[in-house]
């Protein structure tokens, strides 16, 4: 019988493509910038910036 090549359980190329694609704004369609904001008390929070928000 012919041997079939086993496929990985996780498709690494598809994951890399999705990660590199990033997110687009639902209002304007531009890429969303993700920044780390630190409050005065020292709490860190990831913020998604686009359209002046």
VENGIRA-V171477 format. One record per pair of residues at least 12 apart in sequence whose C-alpha atoms are under 7 Angstrom apart, sorted by the first residue. I is the first residue (numbers start at 1). J is the second residue. If there is no record, write none. Layout:
<<I J> <I J>>
//
This chain:
<<25 50> <32 48> <32 49> <32 50> <33 48> <33 49> <33 50> <34 46> <34 47> <34 48> <34 49> <35 47> <35 48>>
//
